[in-house]
Amino acid sequence: MGNLRNAAIAILVPLPSIAFFLTFLSRYKATTFDVDDSADQAGDAAAAATSGFAHLWEWCAGHPLLLANLLFFANVDVLFWVIGLLQSNNWMIDLYWTVIPVLLVHYYAGHPLAKADALRSTVVTVLTWVWSLRLTHNYFRREDWQWGAREDWRFDDMRRDYGKHWWWISFFAVYLSQQVFLIGICLPMYAVHSSDKTWDAWDSLATIACISGIIMAYYADTQLHNYVSKNKTLKQLGAPTVPNLDRGLWRYSRHPNYFGEQLWWWGLVIFAWNVGQGWTFLGALVNSICLLYVTVLVEQRMLKQEHRAEAYELYQKTTSMWIPWFKKEIKETKTKTSFLRSALSTRRKTTSGTLHHAELESLAAAVPSLCETSSTHVLASCGFFASSVASPAYASATAAAAAASLGVVAPSAASLGASAASGFGSSSFAFSEPSCAPASPPVTTAAASALCSALGSEPSAGASPPVSFPALPPSPASFT
């Protein structure tokens, strides 16, 4: 019932502004009829002139930007705010971020002062609709196709921070601030409908930038949605979750969806600059600066999550923030690898080749930072450490668990051992006799059985490794 109610609210809430604008257009046209028009038309004009609203329509016709701001203030800032107070949920502004630009582009195109090249106006309008449909689809997909299920997490945090004062602070923090951003970034739409300059190569470049931004944002958001959905499934199954998204576009940028969104808005700025309204870049600039601040907040939130903090720190070091670029190499990897090799070769405490618990904890902390270059290297690193603790079978099972959780193909037992030997020097330690002890946490039965079969051994029901070793190290490595 709540979902239907919110859907009805969302559909009906913009009607006051739409009704006022349509009334203004019809009444303003009535007051501008020529004296030679028909008697009926002249009568309509006289009625409009004497109705007391003629001056209002004249003012609306002469001030398109001010009228847009007044409509936004009354219909969004005030009305949305009241609804948010009644529902204790400011969800609607998030949804209408995808709708207001469409309303504004039609407002500027239909205003009496509008003049525009027909092709440019059509392209900008169509692209705005495509952008809106993409973002609206992503909004509902993220919200499990519910209307108003929750508000933005930043608003939720501020609600807790400001407590009893949030009811009035929310008017400025949630709504009035959004007016500055939305009216500002949509200024190029006003510029496009204030000049009839003929279409040229710069318009083509702007079109390419806008389309590229929409496509990039779509694929980035889709990859993020798939990653979140996969982790939800893994969590429900009790399996280790993937600590960080580092595939697809996210391999080259920590926020490719943000970059795509910014590319869209700056593409609109090119349209405006080409018609002599370069000053409209201010809206996109303010939006980019604010999004940079939001990016910092998002990354701080990531680092507060214990299960992904270490992975995300390494991701920050290797991956560009916004602009997609090739990964950076971590210089300290060689030092950490040397530390691990040295520790394993010198800390021989018992005849069985295992290490004391304190040293094992130190080595376990070092292993995740090594897992960063490729799937083979990652699994070899994990298997190498596990082998010094238990057995080659346990090492292979651990590597297989990591591979299974991440959806990659684990290297064979032979290649795993060869990679470990070439990477870290297997002569520095001795493997114990092959057995098939389950990993801790346990690997899947299928993965363990398959590896045991390949190694010519049977699964051991009661054996366990000397210490716990995670099946999936928290690494932001790229698995290709």
N, C-alpha and C positions, 0 to 999 in steps of 0.2 A: 504493500500500500504506500509506504514511504517513497519507494522508487517512482511510482506513478505520479504521486503528488509533486515530487521534485521535477519530474519531466514536464508536468503541466506548468509549473512556475517558470522553468527555464524557457519554455516556448512563449509564454504570455508576457514575460517581464520586459521585452524591448518594445512592445506595442505602443506605449505612450509616445516615445520618440518618433517612431515610424508614423504614427497618426498625425503628430504635430507637423512633421516635415511635409507629408502629403497635403495636409490642409494649407500650409504655407504656399506650396507650389501652385495649388489651384486658385487660391485667393489672390496671390501676387499676379498671376496671369490675368485675372479678371480686372485688376486695377490698371493694366497697361494696354487695354484695348484702344485702338484708334477711334477717333470721333466719327469716322465714316462707317464703322461697323453697324451691324443690324440693330434695330431698336431693342431686341431682346438682350443682346450682348451689352448694349449701352445701359440698359436697366440693371443688369447684373453688376456692372462696374460701379454704377451709382450706389447700389445697395452695399457693395463692398466698401466703397469710399466713406459712406456714412455710418458704417457699422462700428467705427471706433478702432478698428484694427489695421487700417491702411498704413499708418505710420510704423506699426510693428512689422508688417510684411516688408516695407521699404527697408527698415533697419536689417532685417534678416537677409534680404537680398544683397545688401552692401557689406556684410560682415560674415563671410562664410566660416572663417576660422573661429571667431568668437561664438557664433551660433553652435558650431560643433562642440565647443568646450562647455557651453551652457547646457546643451542636451546631455552630454556625458555626465556633467555634475549632477543634474537632477535625476536622470534615469539610472545611472550606474553608482555614482558616489553615494547618493542619499538613499535611493530605493534598494539597491543591493545591500547597503549597510544595514538598513532596517530589517530586511529579510534575514541577513546573517545574524543579527541580534536575536530575532525570534527563534531561529533554528540552532543558535549556538554553533554555527558552522559556516565558515566563509568559503564554501566550495564553489560558488557560482562565478567568482571572478576568474578562477582558473579555467573553467570551461569557456567563458566569454572572451578570453584571450584569443581563441580561435575564431570567434564570430565577429567581434567589433571591427577588425580591419576590413572585412567584407562589407559591413554596413557603411563604413567610412568611404570606401572606394566608390560605392554607389551614390552616397551622399554628395561627394565632390563632383562626380560625373553628372548628376542630375541638378546641381545648383544652377540658378539662373545666370551666374557670372561665368560658368564653365565654358572654356573653349579648348579644344584639344585636337590633335591629329587622330583621326578615327582608328588607324591601325595601332598606334601606341596606346590609346585608351583601351581598346579591346584586349590587347595583349596583357596589359597590366591587370585588367579586371579578371581575365581568365586565369592568369597565374595566381592571383590572390585567392580565387576560389579553389584552385588545386592545392595551394599551400594550406588553406583552411581545412579542406577535407582530409588531408594527410594528418594534420595535427589533431583534428577532432577524432579521427580514427585511433590515433595513438593514445589520446586521453581516455577514451572508453575502453580500449584494450587493456590499458594499465589499471583501470578501475573495475575490471571484470564486468564491463557493460552495465554498470550501475550509475544512476544519476545521484550525485551528491553523497556518495558513500563516505567520503572523508574530505577534509580540507588539506591544503598544502602543509607538509611537515614543518616548514618554516613558520607558518602562522600558528601551528600547534605549539611549537616551542615558545613563541612570543606570548601566547595565551598563558602559558605556565609562568613565564618570567614576569609579566606585568600584573598578573592576578586580577584583583578587583578593578583595576584601572583599564583593563584591556578593552572594555566596552566602548570607550571613547577614543582610546589610542588606535583601535582598529580602523576607525574612519580615515585616519591619516596614513597609517602604515599599510593598510590593505587596499584602500580605494582611491584616495586622493593621489597617492604616489603612482598608482597604476594609470591614472589619467595622464600624468606627466609622461610616462613611458609610452603608452599607446598612442596618444595624440602626437607625440614627438616622432616615433618611428614611422608613423603613417603620413608624415608631412610630404614625402615624395609623391604620394597619391594626389595631394592637393596641387603640387607643382606640375604633374603630368596634365592636369585638367585646367591649367592656367596658361598654356601655350599651344599654339597649333603648328609649331615647327614641324617640318616634314621629317619622317622617319629616316635615320641614317645608320652608319656602321656602329656608332656608339650604342644605339638602341639594341642592335643585334648582340653586342657584347654584354649589355645589361641583361638581356633575355637569357643568354647562356649562363651567366652568373646565377641568376635566380633559379633556373631549372636545376643547375648543378647543386645548389644549396638544398633544394627540396629533395632531390634524389639522395644526397648524402645523409641528410637528417632522417629520411625514411629508413634507409638500410641500417644506419647506426641504431635507431630506436628499435628496429625489428631484431637486430642481433642482441641488444640489451634485454628485450622482452624474452627472447629464447633462453638466454643465460639465466635470468631470474626464474623462469618456469622450470628449467632443468634443475636448478638448485632446490626449488620447492619439492620437486619429485624425489631428489636424492635425500632430502631431509625427512620426508615422509617414510622413506624406506629404511631410514637409520644409517644411510651410507654417508661417507665424508662428502662435504660440499666443495665445489670449486671456489677457492678464496677470491679469485679475481678474473675479470673478463679481459682476455688479452688475445682475442682472435678477430679476424676480419678487420674492419676499420679501426677497431680498438687496439690493434697491434701497433698502429702508427700514430694514434692520438688518444689521450686519456679522456677526451670529451668530444668525439667526432660529431655527436648530435648537436652540441652547442656550436661547433664550427659551421655545420651546415645551416643552422638557423641564422647565424650572423652573415653568412654568405648571401642568403636570401635578402636580408634587409639592406645590405650594402649594394646588392644588385639594383634594388629600387633607387638607391641614392644615385647611381650612375644615370638612370633615366632622368632624375630631377636635375642633376648637374648638366646634362646635355641640353636641357631646355632653359638654361640660364638661372636655375634656382639651386645653386650649390650650397647655399646656407642651410638647406634642409638636412645636411649631413649631421647636424647637431643632435637630432633625435637618435640616429643610429649610434653616434658616439657615446651618448649618455647611456644608452641601452647596453653597449658593449662593456663600458666601465662597470655598470651594475652587475652584468653577467660575470665579469671577472671576480667580483666580490662573492657572488653566489658560488662560483667555482671553488673558491677558497673554503667557503662554508661546507660544501659537499665533501671536499677532500678531508677536511678536519673531521667530519662525521665518519668517513671511512676509517681513519686512523684510530678512532675511538673504539672500533670493533676489534676486540682482541684476536679473534680468529683470522682476521685478514690484515692486521696492522703491518706486520713485517712484509707480507707480500706486496701491499700497496706502497710501502716505502721504496722498495726496489723498483716497482712499476713507475713511480715518480722519477727515479733516477735515470731510467732507461727510455722513457717515452715522452714525447712532446705533449704539452698541455692541450693546446687547441689545434694548431696547424699540423696536419698529418705530415710526418717525417720519419726517416729511418731511425731505428733504435740506436741508442748509445751503448757503447761497451763499458762495463764496470771495471775500472783499473784494479780495484782491490781484490778481484777474483783470484788472481794468481797467488796473492799473499795468503788468502784464506785456504786455498787448495794446498799450499805448502804447509800451512799449519796443521791441516787435517792429516796429510801424509806423514808429517814428522811425528805427530802425536800417536798415530797408529803404529808407527815403526819403533818407537821408543818405549811406549807404555805397555810392555808385556808383563803381565802380573801373574798369570797362572799358566800351567802347562797346556790347558785346553785352548789357550789363545784368546780368552775373553778379557775384558777390561773391568776395572773397578767401576762401581756405579757413578761416582763423582766425575770420572773422566768421560764416561759414556754420556752423561748429561751435557758436558761441555761440547763434545763432538756432535751430539744431536742438535745443539743450538747452532753449530757452524754449518751443518749440512744444507739447510734450506737456502742459504745465501749462495751456495754453489750451483743450485738447480736453476739455471737461467738462460741457457743457450739453445738447446734443442731437446727433443723428447728422448733421444738415445742418451745424451749426456746426463739428463735429469735422472732417468731410470738407472743408469749405470752408477751415478753418485749415490742414490738411495740404496741400490743393491750392494755397492761396495761397503758402505757403512754397516749394513745389516749382516753382511758376510762375516765381519769381524766379531759380530755379536753372537751369531748362531751358526748358520750353515748356508751353502750355496742355494739349497732349496728354499730356505726362508728368504734369502735375498731375492730370488726370482719371484716368489709369491708376493713379496712386498712390492716389487716393481710392477707386477701384473695388476695388483690392486690399484696402484696409482694410475696405470694405463686405463683400466676399466672405468674408473671414476671419471676420467677426463675424456673418454671416448677416443683414445688413440690406440695404435697397435703397439704392444710391448715387444721389444727385441727378444730374440731367442735367448735361451740360457747360454748358448755358446757365445753369441755376440755380446751379451751382457758381461760375461766374464772377460772377454777380449777387450771390451771398451774400458772396463775397470782397470785391467792390467796396464793398458796403454796410457790411461789417463792418470793413474795414481801409483803405479808400481806395485803389483800384487806380490812381488817377492818379499815385501816388507812384513808380510803376515802370512799365517798358515790357515787354510780352511779346515774346519772340522769335518768329520765323516758326513757324507750326504744323508740327510733325513728330511722328512717333510713335516716339520712342526708348523702349526698354524701361526699366522702373524698375529700380532697384538697391536692395534685392534684386528680382529679376524678378517681375512680376505673372504671374498665370496667362495662358496663351495665349488662352483663351476671353475673359477679361476685357479683355485688351489689344486683341484683334481687334474685339470689340464696340465698344469706345470709338473705335478708329481708324475703324471703319465709320461711326459716328455723326458723326465729325468730318470725314469725307470724305477720309481719308488712308489710306495703307497702312502696315502695320507695318514698322519699320526693323530689319533684321537685325543691323547692325553698330554703329549709333549708340548712345551711352550718355550719360547726363547728366553734367555737369561734376563733381558730387560725389555721394556715396552719400546717399540719403534713405530712411529706413525706410518700407516699405509699410504697416506697422501701428504707429503710435506707442503707447508704453506708457501708455495712458490708462484710468482707471477710469470712463470716461464711461458714461452710460446711453444705450443705443441703442434707441430706441422707434420 
